[in-house]
């Protein structure tokens, strides 16, 4: 996945086009494990413009098929810290920078999952 995204970002840089990937993956930062190299490649990419760590105690998730469950679906506590990594082409980083307000909004979106609110329905300041 990381290799393909890097190739697409490089091509976008050469073409001067905007391209952004937002990756939500477990924070695989332990010194061992099969997923560490993939996580390191994403986190250490020259295209990574933002890397957030969402502590497991501060966010929740919906375990698949949420589109089938409708309102009132149950959120679960995350078992692991989560990494939110933003990779952008140079044009995307220039024209649509991943600002502090955008980062704060994403943090709220993950933390509010426990309350049943859907923060992405709120359109605060065009983020």
Helices and strands as residue ranges (DSSP letters): H 2-15, E 20-26, H 36-43, E 48-54, G 56-58, E 60-61, H 66-69, E 76-77, E 82-88, H 90-95, H 100-111, G 112-115, G 119-121
